[in-house]
Amino acid sequence: MPSGTSRSTMDIEYTKLSSPSVFLVRMLVFLVLCTLVGVVLYKQIIQAFFANPGLNALIGAVLFIGIVLAFRQVIRLYPEVSWVNNFRIADPGLAPARHPRLLAPMAAILGGERSGRMTITQTTMRHLLDSIATRLDEARDISRYMTGLLVFLGLLGTFWGLIETVGSVGKVIDGLKVGGDAGSLFDTLKEGLAAPLGGMGISFSSSLFGLAGSLILGFLDLQSSQAQNRFYT
């Protein structure tokens, strides 16, 4: 009898789904490191931000939404893992887990029975897995779109700055007076170059924030995808 109980316990532990906490910790550690880098480069970041505050603020908002969605993808796995791990134990005294969302079709088929050895046909299991995979892919598509949107906004700022630069350089050239005093010509050129340099600031700052945001969101999306893949497998 003790050997049978031990074997049953080993089977339960073997089939127990692992918690996605390790991926959540990685994401938090990565954000802390990024925050420390931001604190060290605080003055440079502020200066670059105000080169084009409107577009850079939009990039920051998209990054924040993407971070929230990435964490949500991992956090939403907790009730699913808890439901499966509780369901595998036929223990009437065990508190029921919160009703799952990703595994809602499976919960409906099982009908709330708490039997650790219930059998599901292969065809039904395939349909259930396809349903879960579809829901997980929908969440991943949103995160990938956010990452691509950050790159797009960075490139938008780049071309915006280049247009400002080209237009300003054209105005400077048109404003130069040939044959005038060299000193006044140099002063005019110096004053006219302020606008093109401002356009380059718009270009580089937006590219900087867009690419940095896509890097951050890409790593978080990678961790959330790994957590979802482990849960699905």
C-alpha positions as CSV (number, residue, x, y, z in Angstrom):
1,M,0.0,0.0,0.0
2,P,2.7,2.6,0.8
3,S,4.5,1.7,-2.5
4,G,1.3,2.3,-4.4
5,T,0.8,5.6,-2.7
6,S,4.3,6.7,-3.4
7,R,4.0,5.7,-7.1
8,S,0.7,7.7,-7.4
9,T,2.4,10.7,-5.8
10,M,5.3,10.5,-8.3
11,D,2.9,10.3,-11.2
12,I,1.1,13.4,-9.9
13,E,4.4,15.3,-9.6
14,Y,5.5,14.2,-13.0
15,T,2.3,15.5,-14.7
16,K,2.2,18.7,-12.7
17,L,2.4,21.8,-14.8
18,S,5.3,24.1,-14.0
19,S,4.5,27.7,-12.9
20,P,5.4,30.5,-15.3
21,S,7.0,32.4,-12.4
22,V,10.6,31.9,-13.8
23,F,9.7,33.8,-17.0
24,L,8.0,36.6,-15.0
25,V,11.1,37.0,-12.9
26,R,13.3,37.3,-16.0
27,M,11.0,40.0,-17.4
28,L,11.1,41.9,-14.1
29,V,14.9,41.6,-13.9
30,F,15.3,42.8,-17.4
31,L,13.0,45.9,-16.8
32,V,15.0,46.7,-13.7
33,L,18.3,46.6,-15.7
34,C,16.7,48.9,-18.3
35,T,15.6,51.3,-15.6
36,L,19.1,51.4,-14.2
37,V,20.5,52.2,-17.6
38,G,17.9,54.9,-18.0
39,V,18.8,56.4,-14.7
40,V,22.5,56.5,-15.6
41,L,21.8,58.1,-19.0
42,Y,19.0,60.4,-17.6
43,K,20.4,63.7,-19.0
44,Q,21.0,62.4,-22.4
45,I,17.6,60.7,-22.6
46,I,15.8,63.9,-21.5
47,Q,17.7,66.0,-24.1
48,A,16.9,63.5,-26.8
49,F,13.2,63.3,-25.7
50,F,12.6,67.0,-26.1
51,A,14.0,67.0,-29.6
52,N,10.6,65.7,-30.7
53,P,8.4,65.4,-27.5
54,G,5.1,64.5,-29.3
55,L,6.4,61.5,-31.3
56,N,8.6,60.3,-28.5
57,A,5.7,60.5,-26.1
58,L,3.7,58.4,-28.5
59,I,6.5,55.8,-28.7
60,G,6.7,55.7,-24.9
61,A,2.9,55.1,-24.7
62,V,3.1,52.3,-27.2
63,L,6.0,50.8,-25.2
64,F,4.0,51.0,-22.0
65,I,1.0,49.3,-23.5
66,G,3.2,46.6,-25.0
67,I,4.9,45.9,-21.6
68,V,1.5,45.6,-19.9
69,L,0.3,43.2,-22.6
70,A,3.5,41.1,-22.3
71,F,3.1,40.7,-18.5
72,R,-0.6,40.0,-19.0
73,Q,0.2,37.1,-21.3
74,V,2.3,35.4,-18.6
75,I,0.0,36.3,-15.6
76,R,-3.1,34.9,-17.4
77,L,-1.4,31.4,-17.3
78,Y,-1.5,31.2,-13.5
79,P,-5.2,30.3,-13.2
80,E,-4.9,27.8,-16.1
81,V,-1.9,26.1,-14.5
82,S,-3.6,26.1,-11.1
83,W,-6.8,24.6,-12.5
84,V,-5.0,21.8,-14.2
85,N,-2.8,21.0,-11.2
86,N,-5.9,21.0,-8.9
87,F,-8.0,18.9,-11.3
88,R,-5.5,16.1,-11.6
89,I,-6.0,15.3,-7.9
90,A,-9.2,13.6,-7.0
91,D,-9.4,15.2,-3.5
92,P,-12.8,16.4,-2.3
93,G,-11.2,18.5,0.3
94,L,-9.1,20.5,-2.2
95,A,-10.4,24.0,-2.8
96,P,-11.6,24.4,-6.4
97,A,-9.5,26.6,-8.6
98,R,-10.9,29.7,-10.5
99,H,-12.7,28.7,-13.7
100,P,-10.1,28.9,-16.5
101,R,-10.4,30.9,-19.7
102,L,-7.9,29.4,-22.1
103,L,-9.0,25.9,-21.0
104,A,-12.7,26.8,-20.9
105,P,-13.6,24.2,-23.6
106,M,-11.8,21.5,-21.6
107,A,-13.5,22.5,-18.4
108,A,-16.9,22.4,-20.2
109,I,-16.2,18.9,-21.6
110,L,-15.1,17.5,-18.2
111,G,-18.1,19.0,-16.6
112,G,-16.4,19.9,-13.3
113,E,-15.7,16.3,-12.4
114,R,-12.5,16.0,-10.3
115,S,-11.2,12.6,-11.4
116,G,-7.5,12.3,-12.0
117,R,-7.9,9.5,-14.6
118,M,-10.6,10.8,-16.9
119,T,-10.1,9.7,-20.5
120,I,-10.5,12.1,-23.5
121,T,-10.5,10.8,-27.0
122,Q,-7.6,11.7,-29.3
123,T,-9.8,13.7,-31.7
124,T,-11.3,15.7,-28.9
125,M,-7.9,16.4,-27.4
126,R,-6.6,17.6,-30.8
127,H,-9.6,20.0,-31.1
128,L,-8.9,21.3,-27.6
129,L,-5.2,21.8,-28.3
130,D,-6.0,23.6,-31.6
131,S,-8.4,25.9,-29.7
132,I,-5.8,26.7,-27.1
133,A,-3.1,27.3,-29.7
134,T,-5.4,29.7,-31.5
135,R,-6.0,31.8,-28.4
136,L,-2.3,31.9,-27.6
137,D,-1.4,33.0,-31.1
138,E,-3.9,35.8,-31.0
139,A,-2.2,37.2,-27.9
140,R,1.2,36.9,-29.5
141,D,0.1,38.7,-32.7
142,I,-0.8,41.8,-30.6
143,S,2.6,41.8,-29.0
144,R,4.4,41.4,-32.4
145,Y,2.3,44.2,-33.8
146,M,3.4,46.5,-30.9
147,T,7.0,45.7,-31.6
148,G,6.6,46.4,-35.3
149,L,4.8,49.6,-34.4
150,L,7.7,50.9,-32.4
151,V,10.1,50.3,-35.3
152,F,7.6,52.0,-37.6
153,L,7.4,55.1,-35.3
154,G,11.1,55.3,-35.1
155,L,11.4,55.2,-38.9
156,L,8.6,57.7,-39.1
157,G,10.6,60.1,-36.9
158,T,13.7,59.4,-39.1
159,F,12.0,60.4,-42.3
160,W,10.3,63.3,-40.6
161,G,13.6,64.7,-39.4
162,L,15.2,64.1,-42.9
163,I,12.4,66.1,-44.6
164,E,12.9,68.9,-42.1
165,T,16.7,68.8,-42.7
166,V,16.4,68.9,-46.5
167,G,13.9,71.7,-46.5
168,S,16.0,73.8,-44.1
169,V,19.2,73.3,-46.1
170,G,17.3,74.4,-49.2
171,K,16.2,77.6,-47.4
172,V,19.7,78.3,-46.2
173,I,21.2,77.9,-49.7
174,D,18.5,80.2,-51.1
175,G,19.2,82.8,-48.5
176,L,22.9,83.1,-49.1
177,K,23.9,86.2,-51.0
178,V,26.8,85.6,-53.4
179,G,29.4,88.4,-53.5
180,G,28.6,89.8,-50.1
181,D,30.8,90.3,-47.1
182,A,32.4,87.1,-45.9
183,G,31.7,87.8,-42.3
184,S,28.0,88.4,-42.8
185,L,27.8,85.4,-45.2
186,F,29.3,83.2,-42.5
187,D,26.9,84.6,-39.9
188,T,23.9,83.9,-42.1
189,L,25.1,80.4,-42.8
190,K,25.6,79.7,-39.1
191,E,22.1,80.9,-38.2
192,G,20.6,78.9,-41.1
193,L,22.2,75.7,-40.0
194,A,20.3,75.7,-36.7
195,A,17.1,74.4,-38.4
196,P,18.8,71.5,-40.2
197,L,20.5,70.4,-37.1
198,G,17.2,70.5,-35.3
199,G,15.8,68.2,-38.0
200,M,18.6,65.8,-37.4
201,G,17.8,65.8,-33.7
202,I,14.2,64.8,-34.5
203,S,15.5,62.0,-36.8
204,F,18.0,60.5,-34.4
205,S,16.0,60.8,-31.2
206,S,12.9,59.1,-32.6
207,S,15.0,56.3,-34.1
208,L,16.7,55.9,-30.7
209,F,13.5,55.6,-28.7
210,G,11.8,53.4,-31.4
211,L,14.6,50.9,-31.6
212,A,15.2,50.8,-27.9
213,G,11.5,50.3,-27.3
214,S,11.4,47.5,-29.8
215,L,14.4,45.8,-28.1
216,I,12.7,45.9,-24.7
217,L,9.4,44.7,-26.0
218,G,11.0,42.0,-28.1
219,F,12.7,40.5,-25.1
220,L,9.5,40.6,-23.1
221,D,7.6,39.0,-26.0
222,L,10.2,36.3,-26.2
223,Q,9.8,35.4,-22.5
224,S,6.0,35.4,-22.7
225,S,6.1,33.2,-25.8
226,Q,8.4,30.7,-24.0
227,A,6.0,30.6,-21.1
228,Q,3.1,30.0,-23.4
229,N,5.0,27.3,-25.3
230,R,5.9,25.5,-22.1
231,F,2.2,25.6,-21.0
232,Y,1.0,24.4,-24.3
233,T,3.5,21.6,-24.5
